[in-house]
Amino acid sequence: MHHSLDEVAKYEQQWNEMTITSDPMFGMVIENKEICIQLIQRALPHLQLKEIVNIETQKDVGNVAAKKVRYDVYVLDKR
């Protein structure tokens, strides 16, 4: 597949403008266990995480208060 220079420039600009809140970038960060645990430890230091066993991004959870819920990160500790 060949892309024109304009298309390549457009994709490059989109990539450069991404932040951690951009869905594709967040997904890539969370799928890396080492980076994921550091991010969660910084956001939720009281959890005192030691290890990530399984990563599930955009986990759909059943109805909560009659609404479907999707977690960007689903963490379960041993407590």
mmCIF file of the N, C-alpha and C atoms, coordinates in Angstrom:
data_MODEL
# 
_entry.id   MODEL 
# 
loop_
_atom_site.group_PDB 
_atom_site.id 
_atom_site.type_symbol 
_atom_site.label_atom_id 
_atom_site.label_alt_id 
_atom_site.label_comp_id 
_atom_site.label_asym_id 
_atom_site.label_entity_id 
_atom_site.label_seq_id 
_atom_site.pdbx_PDB_ins_code 
_atom_site.Cartn_x 
_atom_site.Cartn_y 
_atom_site.Cartn_z 
_atom_site.occupancy 
_atom_site.B_iso_or_equiv 
_atom_site.pdbx_formal_charge 
_atom_site.auth_seq_id 
_atom_site.auth_comp_id 
_atom_site.auth_asym_id 
_atom_site.auth_atom_id 
_atom_site.pdbx_PDB_model_num 
ATOM 1   N N  . MET A 1 1  ? 0.840   -1.172  0.000  1.00 0.00 ? 1  MET A N  1 
ATOM 2   C CA . MET A 1 1  ? 0.000   0.000   0.000  1.00 0.00 ? 1  MET A CA 1 
ATOM 3   C C  . MET A 1 1  ? 0.892   1.244   0.000  1.00 0.00 ? 1  MET A C  1 
ATOM 4   N N  . HIS A 1 2  ? 0.627   2.136   -0.911 1.00 0.00 ? 2  HIS A N  1 
ATOM 5   C CA . HIS A 1 2  ? 1.406   3.360   -1.021 1.00 0.00 ? 2  HIS A CA 1 
ATOM 6   C C  . HIS A 1 2  ? 0.547   4.536   -0.575 1.00 0.00 ? 2  HIS A C  1 
ATOM 7   N N  . HIS A 1 3  ? 1.153   5.420   0.194  1.00 0.00 ? 3  HIS A N  1 
ATOM 8   C CA . HIS A 1 3  ? 0.465   6.616   0.656  1.00 0.00 ? 3  HIS A CA 1 
ATOM 9   C C  . HIS A 1 3  ? 1.119   7.840   0.033  1.00 0.00 ? 3  HIS A C  1 
ATOM 10  N N  . SER A 1 4  ? 0.303   8.826   -0.272 1.00 0.00 ? 4  SER A N  1 
ATOM 11  C CA . SER A 1 4  ? 0.851   10.062  -0.811 1.00 0.00 ? 4  SER A CA 1 
ATOM 12  C C  . SER A 1 4  ? 1.596   10.793  0.309  1.00 0.00 ? 4  SER A C  1 
ATOM 13  N N  . LEU A 1 5  ? 2.415   11.742  -0.083 1.00 0.00 ? 5  LEU A N  1 
ATOM 14  C CA . LEU A 1 5  ? 3.157   12.517  0.907  1.00 0.00 ? 5  LEU A CA 1 
ATOM 15  C C  . LEU A 1 5  ? 2.220   13.284  1.827  1.00 0.00 ? 5  LEU A C  1 
ATOM 16  N N  . ASP A 1 6  ? 1.085   13.739  1.294  1.00 0.00 ? 6  ASP A N  1 
ATOM 17  C CA . ASP A 1 6  ? 0.104   14.449  2.119  1.00 0.00 ? 6  ASP A CA 1 
ATOM 18  C C  . ASP A 1 6  ? -0.480  13.525  3.186  1.00 0.00 ? 6  ASP A C  1 
ATOM 19  N N  . GLU A 1 7  ? -0.768  12.275  2.802  1.00 0.00 ? 7  GLU A N  1 
ATOM 20  C CA . GLU A 1 7  ? -1.310  11.307  3.766  1.00 0.00 ? 7  GLU A CA 1 
ATOM 21  C C  . GLU A 1 7  ? -0.290  10.988  4.848  1.00 0.00 ? 7  GLU A C  1 
ATOM 22  N N  . VAL A 1 8  ? 0.949   10.808  4.442  1.00 0.00 ? 8  VAL A N  1 
ATOM 23  C CA . VAL A 1 8  ? 2.018   10.517  5.407  1.00 0.00 ? 8  VAL A CA 1 
ATOM 24  C C  . VAL A 1 8  ? 2.177   11.688  6.369  1.00 0.00 ? 8  VAL A C  1 
ATOM 25  N N  . ALA A 1 9  ? 2.166   12.904  5.851  1.00 0.00 ? 9  ALA A N  1 
ATOM 26  C CA . ALA A 1 9  ? 2.292   14.099  6.692  1.00 0.00 ? 9  ALA A CA 1 
ATOM 27  C C  . ALA A 1 9  ? 1.115   14.192  7.666  1.00 0.00 ? 9  ALA A C  1 
ATOM 28  N N  . LYS A 1 10 ? -0.075  13.858  7.195  1.00 0.00 ? 10 LYS A N  1 
ATOM 29  C CA . LYS A 1 10 ? -1.270  13.887  8.048  1.00 0.00 ? 10 LYS A CA 1 
ATOM 30  C C  . LYS A 1 10 ? -1.133  12.884  9.192  1.00 0.00 ? 10 LYS A C  1 
ATOM 31  N N  . TYR A 1 11 ? -0.710  11.649  8.878  1.00 0.00 ? 11 TYR A N  1 
ATOM 32  C CA . TYR A 1 11 ? -0.537  10.620  9.906  1.00 0.00 ? 11 TYR A CA 1 
ATOM 33  C C  . TYR A 1 11 ? 0.561   11.001  10.897 1.00 0.00 ? 11 TYR A C  1 
ATOM 34  N N  . GLU A 1 12 ? 1.631   11.575  10.380 1.00 0.00 ? 12 GLU A N  1 
ATOM 35  C CA . GLU A 1 12 ? 2.726   11.995  11.248 1.00 0.00 ? 12 GLU A CA 1 
ATOM 36  C C  . GLU A 1 12 ? 2.257   13.094  12.199 1.00 0.00 ? 12 GLU A C  1 
ATOM 37  N N  . GLN A 1 13 ? 1.471   14.037  11.700 1.00 0.00 ? 13 GLN A N  1 
ATOM 38  C CA . GLN A 1 13 ? 0.954   15.112  12.549 1.00 0.00 ? 13 GLN A CA 1 
ATOM 39  C C  . GLN A 1 13 ? 0.027   14.541  13.619 1.00 0.00 ? 13 GLN A C  1 
ATOM 40  N N  . GLN A 1 14 ? -0.859  13.602  13.243 1.00 0.00 ? 14 GLN A N  1 
ATOM 41  C CA . GLN A 1 14 ? -1.743  12.977  14.225 1.00 0.00 ? 14 GLN A CA 1 
ATOM 42  C C  . GLN A 1 14 ? -0.937  12.266  15.302 1.00 0.00 ? 14 GLN A C  1 
ATOM 43  N N  . TRP A 1 15 ? 0.106   11.541  14.901 1.00 0.00 ? 15 TRP A N  1 
ATOM 44  C CA . TRP A 1 15 ? 0.958   10.829  15.850 1.00 0.00 ? 15 TRP A CA 1 
ATOM 45  C C  . TRP A 1 15 ? 1.630   11.816  16.812 1.00 0.00 ? 15 TRP A C  1 
ATOM 46  N N  . ASN A 1 16 ? 2.173   12.907  16.274 1.00 0.00 ? 16 ASN A N  1 
ATOM 47  C CA . ASN A 1 16 ? 2.878   13.889  17.096 1.00 0.00 ? 16 ASN A CA 1 
ATOM 48  C C  . ASN A 1 16 ? 1.954   14.620  18.064 1.00 0.00 ? 16 ASN A C  1 
ATOM 49  N N  . GLU A 1 17 ? 0.671   14.699  17.743 1.00 0.00 ? 17 GLU A N  1 
ATOM 50  C CA . GLU A 1 17 ? -0.286  15.407  18.598 1.00 0.00 ? 17 GLU A CA 1 
ATOM 51  C C  . GLU A 1 17 ? -0.911  14.503  19.659 1.00 0.00 ? 17 GLU A C  1 
ATOM 52  N N  . MET A 1 18 ? -0.629  13.203  19.615 1.00 0.00 ? 18 MET A N  1 
ATOM 53  C CA . MET A 1 18 ? -1.203  12.288  20.602 1.00 0.00 ? 18 MET A CA 1 
ATOM 54  C C  . MET A 1 18 ? -0.616  12.526  21.986 1.00 0.00 ? 18 MET A C  1 
ATOM 55  N N  . THR A 1 19 ? -1.468  12.325  22.978 1.00 0.00 ? 19 THR A N  1 
ATOM 56  C CA . THR A 1 19 ? -1.047  12.391  24.376 1.00 0.00 ? 19 THR A CA 1 
ATOM 57  C C  . THR A 1 19 ? -1.507  11.098  25.050 1.00 0.00 ? 19 THR A C  1 
ATOM 58  N N  . ILE A 1 20 ? -1.233  10.962  26.325 1.00 0.00 ? 20 ILE A N  1 
ATOM 59  C CA . ILE A 1 20 ? -1.642  9.768   27.065 1.00 0.00 ? 20 ILE A CA 1 
ATOM 60  C C  . ILE A 1 20 ? -3.169  9.622   27.068 1.00 0.00 ? 20 ILE A C  1 
ATOM 61  N N  . THR A 1 21 ? -3.896  10.708  26.878 1.00 0.00 ? 21 THR A N  1 
ATOM 62  C CA . THR A 1 21 ? -5.359  10.635  26.865 1.00 0.00 ? 21 THR A CA 1 
ATOM 63  C C  . THR A 1 21 ? -5.923  10.218  25.514 1.00 0.00 ? 21 THR A C  1 
ATOM 64  N N  . SER A 1 22 ? -5.074  10.139  24.500 1.00 0.00 ? 22 SER A N  1 
ATOM 65  C CA . SER A 1 22 ? -5.524  9.657   23.190 1.00 0.00 ? 22 SER A CA 1 
ATOM 66  C C  . SER A 1 22 ? -5.691  8.144   23.274 1.00 0.00 ? 22 SER A C  1 
ATOM 67  N N  . ASP A 1 23 ? -6.813  7.635   22.821 1.00 0.00 ? 23 ASP A N  1 
ATOM 68  C CA . ASP A 1 23 ? -7.128  6.215   22.959 1.00 0.00 ? 23 ASP A CA 1 
ATOM 69  C C  . ASP A 1 23 ? -6.036  5.293   22.401 1.00 0.00 ? 23 ASP A C  1 
ATOM 70  N N  . PRO A 1 24 ? -5.536  5.512   21.188 1.00 0.00 ? 24 PRO A N  1 
ATOM 71  C CA . PRO A 1 24 ? -4.481  4.612   20.685 1.00 0.00 ? 24 PRO A CA 1 
ATOM 72  C C  . PRO A 1 24 ? -3.206  4.651   21.535 1.00 0.00 ? 24 PRO A C  1 
ATOM 73  N N  . MET A 1 25 ? -2.799  5.843   21.960 1.00 0.00 ? 25 MET A N  1 
ATOM 74  C CA . MET A 1 25 ? -1.578  5.968   22.769 1.00 0.00 ? 25 MET A CA 1 
ATOM 75  C C  . MET A 1 25 ? -1.780  5.330   24.138 1.00 0.00 ? 25 MET A C  1 
ATOM 76  N N  . PHE A 1 26 ? -2.922  5.576   24.761 1.00 0.00 ? 26 PHE A N  1 
ATOM 77  C CA . PHE A 1 26 ? -3.217  4.989   26.071 1.00 0.00 ? 26 PHE A CA 1 
ATOM 78  C C  . PHE A 1 26 ? -3.186  3.467   25.984 1.00 0.00 ? 26 PHE A C  1 
ATOM 79  N N  . GLY A 1 27 ? -3.781  2.915   24.931 1.00 0.00 ? 27 GLY A N  1 
ATOM 80  C CA . GLY A 1 27 ? -3.778  1.462   24.747 1.00 0.00 ? 27 GLY A CA 1 
ATOM 81  C C  . GLY A 1 27 ? -2.374  0.908   24.624 1.00 0.00 ? 27 GLY A C  1 
ATOM 82  N N  . MET A 1 28 ? -1.507  1.596   23.881 1.00 0.00 ? 28 MET A N  1 
ATOM 83  C CA . MET A 1 28 ? -0.130  1.129   23.725 1.00 0.00 ? 28 MET A CA 1 
ATOM 84  C C  . MET A 1 28 ? 0.623   1.193   25.055 1.00 0.00 ? 28 MET A C  1 
ATOM 85  N N  . VAL A 1 29 ? 0.392   2.242   25.828 1.00 0.00 ? 29 VAL A N  1 
ATOM 86  C CA . VAL A 1 29 ? 1.054   2.393   27.129 1.00 0.00 ? 29 VAL A CA 1 
ATOM 87  C C  . VAL A 1 29 ? 0.589   1.307   28.086 1.00 0.00 ? 29 VAL A C  1 
ATOM 88  N N  . ILE A 1 30 ? -0.704  1.090   28.159 1.00 0.00 ? 30 ILE A N  1 
ATOM 89  C CA . ILE A 1 30 ? -1.261  0.129   29.109 1.00 0.00 ? 30 ILE A CA 1 
ATOM 90  C C  . ILE A 1 30 ? -0.870  -1.304  28.755 1.00 0.00 ? 30 ILE A C  1 
ATOM 91  N N  . GLU A 1 31 ? -0.675  -1.615  27.501 1.00 0.00 ? 31 GLU A N  1 
ATOM 92  C CA . GLU A 1 31 ? -0.318  -2.977  27.107 1.00 0.00 ? 31 GLU A CA 1 
ATOM 93  C C  . GLU A 1 31 ? 1.117   -3.347  27.479 1.00 0.00 ? 31 GLU A C  1 
ATOM 94  N N  . ASN A 1 32 ? 1.939   -2.370  27.860 1.00 0.00 ? 32 ASN A N  1 
ATOM 95  C CA . ASN A 1 32 ? 3.299   -2.623  28.312 1.00 0.00 ? 32 ASN A CA 1 
ATOM 96  C C  . ASN A 1 32 ? 3.261   -2.741  29.836 1.00 0.00 ? 32 ASN A C  1 
ATOM 97  N N  . LYS A 1 33 ? 3.477   -3.952  30.379 1.00 0.00 ? 33 LYS A N  1 
ATOM 98  C CA . LYS A 1 33 ? 3.319   -4.190  31.816 1.00 0.00 ? 33 LYS A CA 1 
ATOM 99  C C  . LYS A 1 33 ? 4.203   -3.288  32.680 1.00 0.00 ? 33 LYS A C  1 
ATOM 100 N N  . GLU A 1 34 ? 5.437   -3.066  32.272 1.00 0.00 ? 34 GLU A N  1 
ATOM 101 C CA . GLU A 1 34 ? 6.349   -2.239  33.073 1.00 0.00 ? 34 GLU A CA 1 
ATOM 102 C C  . GLU A 1 34 ? 5.862   -0.791  33.148 1.00 0.00 ? 34 GLU A C  1 
ATOM 103 N N  . ILE A 1 35 ? 5.458   -0.253  32.016 1.00 0.00 ? 35 ILE A N  1 
ATOM 104 C CA . ILE A 1 35 ? 4.963   1.124   31.998 1.00 0.00 ? 35 ILE A CA 1 
ATOM 105 C C  . ILE A 1 35 ? 3.615   1.206   32.697 1.00 0.00 ? 35 ILE A C  1 
ATOM 106 N N  . CYS A 1 36 ? 2.770   0.212   32.481 1.00 0.00 ? 36 CYS A N  1 
ATOM 107 C CA . CYS A 1 36 ? 1.437   0.193   33.077 1.00 0.00 ? 36 CYS A CA 1 
ATOM 108 C C  . CYS A 1 36 ? 1.511   0.229   34.599 1.00 0.00 ? 36 CYS A C  1 
ATOM 109 N N  . ILE A 1 37 ? 2.359   -0.606  35.184 1.00 0.00 ? 37 ILE A N  1 
ATOM 110 C CA . ILE A 1 37 ? 2.439   -0.641  36.647 1.00 0.00 ? 37 ILE A CA 1 
ATOM 111 C C  . ILE A 1 37 ? 2.968   0.676   37.197 1.00 0.00 ? 37 ILE A C  1 
ATOM 112 N N  . GLN A 1 38 ? 3.907   1.300   36.507 1.00 0.00 ? 38 GLN A N  1 
ATOM 113 C CA . GLN A 1 38 ? 4.417   2.598   36.950 1.00 0.00 ? 38 GLN A CA 1 
ATOM 114 C C  . GLN A 1 38 ? 3.332   3.660   36.896 1.00 0.00 ? 38 GLN A C  1 
ATOM 115 N N  . LEU A 1 39 ? 2.551   3.649   35.833 1.00 0.00 ? 39 LEU A N  1 
ATOM 116 C CA . LEU A 1 39 ? 1.467   4.618   35.695 1.00 0.00 ? 39 LEU A CA 1 
ATOM 117 C C  . LEU A 1 39 ? 0.418   4.434   36.795 1.00 0.00 ? 39 LEU A C  1 
ATOM 118 N N  . ILE A 1 40 ? 0.027   3.186   37.049 1.00 0.00 ? 40 ILE A N  1 
ATOM 119 C CA . ILE A 1 40 ? -0.976  2.909   38.086 1.00 0.00 ? 40 ILE A CA 1 
ATOM 120 C C  . ILE A 1 40 ? -0.422  3.250   39.467 1.00 0.00 ? 40 ILE A C  1 
ATOM 121 N N  . GLN A 1 41 ? 0.839   2.924   39.725 1.00 0.00 ? 41 GLN A N  1 
ATOM 122 C CA . GLN A 1 41 ? 1.440   3.243   41.024 1.00 0.00 ? 41 GLN A CA 1 
ATOM 123 C C  . GLN A 1 41 ? 1.464   4.748   41.270 1.00 0.00 ? 41 GLN A C  1 
ATOM 124 N N  . ARG A 1 42 ? 1.711   5.516   40.226 1.00 0.00 ? 42 ARG A N  1 
ATOM 125 C CA . ARG A 1 42 ? 1.727   6.973   40.383 1.00 0.00 ? 42 ARG A CA 1 
ATOM 126 C C  . ARG A 1 42 ? 0.321   7.537   40.587 1.00 0.00 ? 42 ARG A C  1 
ATOM 127 N N  . ALA A 1 43 ? -0.648  6.945   39.901 1.00 0.00 ? 43 ALA A N  1 
ATOM 128 C CA . ALA A 1 43 ? -2.028  7.431   40.016 1.00 0.00 ? 43 ALA A CA 1 
ATOM 129 C C  . ALA A 1 43 ? -2.696  6.963   41.305 1.00 0.00 ? 43 ALA A C  1 
ATOM 130 N N  . LEU A 1 44 ? -2.352  5.744   41.736 1.00 0.00 ? 44 LEU A N  1 
ATOM 131 C CA . LEU A 1 44 ? -2.987  5.138   42.909 1.00 0.00 ? 44 LEU A CA 1 
ATOM 132 C C  . LEU A 1 44 ? -1.922  4.548   43.835 1.00 0.00 ? 44 LEU A C  1 
ATOM 133 N N  . PRO A 1 45 ? -1.109  5.392   44.477 1.00 0.00 ? 45 PRO A N  1 
ATOM 134 C CA . PRO A 1 45 ? 0.005   4.878   45.278 1.00 0.00 ? 45 PRO A CA 1 
ATOM 135 C C  . PRO A 1 45 ? -0.425  4.029   46.471 1.00 0.00 ? 45 PRO A C  1 
ATOM 136 N N  . HIS A 1 46 ? -1.628  4.202   46.948 1.00 0.00 ? 46 HIS A N  1 
ATOM 137 C CA . HIS A 1 46 ? -2.102  3.432   48.102 1.00 0.00 ? 46 HIS A CA 1 
ATOM 138 C C  . HIS A 1 46 ? -2.318  1.954   47.783 1.00 0.00 ? 46 HIS A C  1 
ATOM 139 N N  . LEU A 1 47 ? -2.376  1.576   46.507 1.00 0.00 ? 47 LEU A N  1 
ATOM 140 C CA . LEU A 1 47 ? -2.568  0.169   46.155 1.00 0.00 ? 47 LEU A CA 1 
ATOM 141 C C  . LEU A 1 47 ? -1.308  -0.666  46.357 1.00 0.00 ? 47 LEU A C  1 
ATOM 142 N N  . GLN A 1 48 ? -0.141  -0.049  46.334 1.00 0.00 ? 48 GLN A N  1 
ATOM 143 C CA . GLN A 1 48 ? 1.125   -0.747  46.516 1.00 0.00 ? 48 GLN A CA 1 
ATOM 144 C C  . GLN A 1 48 ? 1.231   -1.986  45.623 1.00 0.00 ? 48 GLN A C  1 
ATOM 145 N N  . LEU A 1 49 ? 1.073   -1.775  44.334 1.00 0.00 ? 49 LEU A N  1 
ATOM 146 C CA . LEU A 1 49 ? 1.128   -2.868  43.365 1.00 0.00 ? 49 LEU A CA 1 
ATOM 147 C C  . LEU A 1 49 ? 2.525   -3.450  43.286 1.00 0.00 ? 49 LEU A C  1 
ATOM 148 N N  . LYS A 1 50 ? 2.584   -4.747  43.107 1.00 0.00 ? 50 LYS A N  1 
ATOM 149 C CA . LYS A 1 50 ? 3.861   -5.443  42.951 1.00 0.00 ? 50 LYS A CA 1 
ATOM 150 C C  . LYS A 1 50 ? 4.008   -6.045  41.564 1.00 0.00 ? 50 LYS A C  1 
ATOM 151 N N  . GLU A 1 51 ? 2.882   -6.440  40.963 1.00 0.00 ? 51 GLU A N  1 
ATOM 152 C CA . GLU A 1 51 ? 2.938   -7.188  39.714 1.00 0.00 ? 51 GLU A CA 1 
ATOM 153 C C  . GLU A 1 51 ? 1.629   -7.032  38.954 1.00 0.00 ? 51 GLU A C  1 
ATOM 154 N N  . ILE A 1 52 ? 1.728   -7.065  37.642 1.00 0.00 ? 52 ILE A N  1 
ATOM 155 C CA . ILE A 1 52 ? 0.546   -7.118  36.783 1.00 0.00 ? 52 ILE A CA 1 
ATOM 156 C C  . ILE A 1 52 ? 0.521   -8.510  36.180 1.00 0.00 ? 52 ILE A C  1 
ATOM 157 N N  . VAL A 1 53 ? -0.570  -9.217  36.400 1.00 0.00 ? 53 VAL A N  1 
ATOM 158 C CA . VAL A 1 53 ? -0.682  -10.582 35.908 1.00 0.00 ? 53 VAL A CA 1 
ATOM 159 C C  . VAL A 1 53 ? -1.322  -10.611 34.534 1.00 0.00 ? 53 VAL A C  1 
ATOM 160 N N  . ASN A 1 54 ? -2.388  -9.868  34.375 1.00 0.00 ? 54 ASN A N  1 
ATOM 161 C CA . ASN A 1 54 ? -3.134  -9.880  33.114 1.00 0.00 ? 54 ASN A CA 1 
ATOM 162 C C  . ASN A 1 54 ? -3.592  -8.469  32.801 1.00 0.00 ? 54 ASN A C  1 
ATOM 163 N N  . ILE A 1 55 ? -3.464  -8.067  31.567 1.00 0.00 ? 55 ILE A N  1 
ATOM 164 C CA . ILE A 1 55 ? -3.909  -6.740  31.136 1.00 0.00 ? 55 ILE A CA 1 
ATOM 165 C C  . ILE A 1 55 ? -5.110  -6.908  30.225 1.00 0.00 ? 55 ILE A C  1 
ATOM 166 N N  . GLU A 1 56 ? -6.169  -6.203  30.557 1.00 0.00 ? 56 GLU A N  1 
ATOM 167 C CA . GLU A 1 56 ? -7.357  -6.159  29.706 1.00 0.00 ? 56 GLU A CA 1 
ATOM 168 C C  . GLU A 1 56 ? -7.685  -4.702  29.460 1.00 0.00 ? 56 GLU A C  1 
ATOM 169 N N  . THR A 1 57 ? -7.546  -4.260  28.231 1.00 0.00 ? 57 THR A N  1 
ATOM 170 C CA . THR A 1 57 ? -7.879  -2.873  27.917 1.00 0.00 ? 57 THR A CA 1 
ATOM 171 C C  . THR A 1 57 ? -9.322  -2.793  27.451 1.00 0.00 ? 57 THR A C  1 
ATOM 172 N N  . GLN A 1 58 ? -9.943  -1.700  27.793 1.00 0.00 ? 58 GLN A N  1 
ATOM 173 C CA . GLN A 1 58 ? -11.342 -1.438  27.434 1.00 0.00 ? 58 GLN A CA 1 
ATOM 174 C C  . GLN A 1 58 ? -12.235 -2.628  27.787 1.00 0.00 ? 58 GLN A C  1 
ATOM 175 N N  . LYS A 1 59 ? -12.193 -3.003  29.053 1.00 0.00 ? 59 LYS A N  1 
ATOM 176 C CA . LYS A 1 59 ? -12.975 -4.133  29.547 1.00 0.00 ? 59 LYS A CA 1 
ATOM 177 C C  . LYS A 1 59 ? -14.438 -3.726  29.703 1.00 0.00 ? 59 LYS A C  1 
ATOM 178 N N  . ASP A 1 60 ? -15.313 -4.439  29.029 1.00 0.00 ? 60 ASP A N  1 
ATOM 179 C CA . ASP A 1 60 ? -16.744 -4.203  29.169 1.00 0.00 ? 60 ASP A CA 1 
ATOM 180 C C  . ASP A 1 60 ? -17.245 -4.912  30.414 1.00 0.00 ? 60 ASP A C  1 
ATOM 181 N N  . VAL A 1 61 ? -17.977 -4.180  31.229 1.00 0.00 ? 61 VAL A N  1 
ATOM 182 C CA . VAL A 1 61 ? -18.556 -4.723  32.445 1.00 0.00 ? 61 VAL A CA 1 
ATOM 183 C C  . VAL A 1 61 ? -20.058 -4.630  32.292 1.00 0.00 ? 61 VAL A C  1 
ATOM 184 N N  . GLY A 1 62 ? -20.772 -5.581  32.859 1.00 0.00 ? 62 GLY A N  1 
ATOM 185 C CA . GLY A 1 62 ? -22.233 -5.594  32.758 1.00 0.00 ? 62 GLY A CA 1 
ATOM 186 C C  . GLY A 1 62 ? -22.863 -4.290  33.213 1.00 0.00 ? 62 GLY A C  1 
ATOM 187 N N  . ASN A 1 63 ? -24.127 -4.288  33.243 1.00 0.00 ? 63 ASN A N  1 
ATOM 188 C CA . ASN A 1 63 ? -24.873 -3.083  33.590 1.00 0.00 ? 63 ASN A CA 1 
ATOM 189 C C  . ASN A 1 63 ? -24.609 -2.644  35.026 1.00 0.00 ? 63 ASN A C  1 
ATOM 190 N N  . VAL A 1 64 ? -24.320 -1.371  35.181 1.00 0.00 ? 64 VAL A N  1 
ATOM 191 C CA . VAL A 1 64 ? -24.165 -0.741  36.479 1.00 0.00 ? 64 VAL A CA 1 
ATOM 192 C C  . VAL A 1 64 ? -25.132 0.426   36.489 1.00 0.00 ? 64 VAL A C  1 
ATOM 193 N N  . ALA A 1 65 ? -26.106 0.377   37.374 1.00 0.00 ? 65 ALA A N  1 
ATOM 194 C CA . ALA A 1 65 ? -27.144 1.421   37.436 1.00 0.00 ? 65 ALA A CA 1 
ATOM 195 C C  . ALA A 1 65 ? -27.800 1.599   36.072 1.00 0.00 ? 65 ALA A C  1 
ATOM 196 N N  . ALA A 1 66 ? -28.106 0.476   35.426 1.00 0.00 ? 66 ALA A N  1 
ATOM 197 C CA . ALA A 1 66 ? -28.806 0.442   34.141 1.00 0.00 ? 66 ALA A CA 1 
ATOM 198 C C  . ALA A 1 66 ? -27.989 1.027   32.985 1.00 0.00 ? 66 ALA A C  1 
ATOM 199 N N  . LYS A 1 67 ? -26.672 1.102   33.151 1.00 0.00 ? 67 LYS A N  1 
ATOM 200 C CA . LYS A 1 67 ? -25.813 1.590   32.075 1.00 0.00 ? 67 LYS A CA 1 
ATOM 201 C C  . LYS A 1 67 ? -24.654 0.633   31.886 1.00 0.00 ? 67 LYS A C  1 
ATOM 202 N N  . LYS A 1 68 ? -24.252 0.456   30.657 1.00 0.00 ? 68 LYS A N  1 
ATOM 203 C CA . LYS A 1 68 ? -23.094 -0.378  30.353 1.00 0.00 ? 68 LYS A CA 1 
ATOM 204 C C  . LYS A 1 68 ? -21.829 0.421   30.685 1.00 0.00 ? 68 LYS A C  1 
ATOM 205 N N  . VAL A 1 69 ? -20.860 -0.254  31.280 1.00 0.00 ? 69 VAL A N  1 
ATOM 206 C CA . VAL A 1 69 ? -19.637 0.408   31.709 1.00 0.00 ? 69 VAL A CA 1 
ATOM 207 C C  . VAL A 1 69 ? -18.453 -0.235  31.002 1.00 0.00 ? 69 VAL A C  1 
ATOM 208 N N  . ARG A 1 70 ? -17.507 0.590   30.554 1.00 0.00 ? 70 ARG A N  1 
ATOM 209 C CA . ARG A 1 70 ? -16.262 0.094   29.959 1.00 0.00 ? 70 ARG A CA 1 
ATOM 210 C C  . ARG A 1 70 ? -15.108 0.759   30.701 1.00 0.00 ? 70 ARG A C  1 
ATOM 211 N N  . TYR A 1 71 ? -14.273 -0.070  31.315 1.00 0.00 ? 71 TYR A N  1 
ATOM 212 C CA . TYR A 1 71 ? -13.095 0.435   32.005 1.00 0.00 ? 71 TYR A CA 1 
ATOM 213 C C  . TYR A 1 71 ? -11.934 0.529   31.035 1.00 0.00 ? 71 TYR A C  1 
ATOM 214 N N  . ASP A 1 72 ? -11.197 1.636   31.103 1.00 0.00 ? 72 ASP A N  1 
ATOM 215 C CA . ASP A 1 72 ? -9.974  1.740   30.320 1.00 0.00 ? 72 ASP A CA 1 
ATOM 216 C C  . ASP A 1 72 ? -8.901  0.845   30.915 1.00 0.00 ? 72 ASP A C  1 
ATOM 217 N N  . VAL A 1 73 ? -8.891  0.759   32.241 1.00 0.00 ? 73 VAL A N  1 
ATOM 218 C CA . VAL A 1 73 ? -7.956  -0.125  32.950 1.00 0.00 ? 73 VAL A CA 1 
ATOM 219 C C  . VAL A 1 73 ? -8.760  -0.840  34.016 1.00 0.00 ? 73 VAL A C  1 
ATOM 220 N N  . TYR A 1 74 ? -8.554  -2.134  34.131 1.00 0.00 ? 74 TYR A N  1 
ATOM 221 C CA . TYR A 1 74 ? -9.247  -2.940  35.129 1.00 0.00 ? 74 TYR A CA 1 
ATOM 222 C C  . TYR A 1 74 ? -8.183  -3.580  35.996 1.00 0.00 ? 74 TYR A C  1 
ATOM 223 N N  . VAL A 1 75 ? -8.131  -3.168  37.272 1.00 0.00 ? 75 VAL A N  1 
ATOM 224 C CA . VAL A 1 75 ? -7.101  -3.628  38.184 1.00 0.00 ? 75 VAL A CA 1 
ATOM 225 C C  . VAL A 1 75 ? -7.754  -4.351  39.346 1.00 0.00 ? 75 VAL A C  1 
ATOM 226 N N  . LEU A 1 76 ? -7.176  -5.470  39.714 1.00 0.00 ? 76 LEU A N  1 
ATOM 227 C CA . LEU A 1 76 ? -7.664  -6.249  40.847 1.00 0.00 ? 76 LEU A CA 1 
ATOM 228 C C  . LEU A 1 76 ? -6.489  -6.499  41.775 1.00 0.00 ? 76 LEU A C  1 
ATOM 229 N N  . ASP A 1 77 ? -6.610  -6.050  43.020 1.00 0.00 ? 77 ASP A N  1 
ATOM 230 C CA . ASP A 1 77 ? -5.515  -6.345  43.951 1.00 0.00 ? 77 ASP A CA 1 
ATOM 231 C C  . ASP A 1 77 ? -5.924  -7.523  44.835 1.00 0.00 ? 77 ASP A C  1 
ATOM 232 N N  . LYS A 1 78 ? -5.028  -7.941  45.721 1.00 0.00 ? 78 LYS A N  1 
ATOM 233 C CA . LYS A 1 78 ? -5.261  -9.143  46.517 1.00 0.00 ? 78 LYS A CA 1 
ATOM 234 C C  . LYS A 1 78 ? -5.997  -8.869  47.826 1.00 0.00 ? 78 LYS A C  1 
ATOM 235 N N  . ARG A 1 79 ? -6.436  -7.676  48.062 1.00 0.00 ? 79 ARG A N  1 
ATOM 236 C CA . ARG A 1 79 ? -7.157  -7.366  49.303 1.00 0.00 ? 79 ARG A CA 1 
ATOM 237 C C  . ARG A 1 79 ? -8.590  -7.748  49.214 1.00 0.00 ? 79 ARG A C  1 
# 
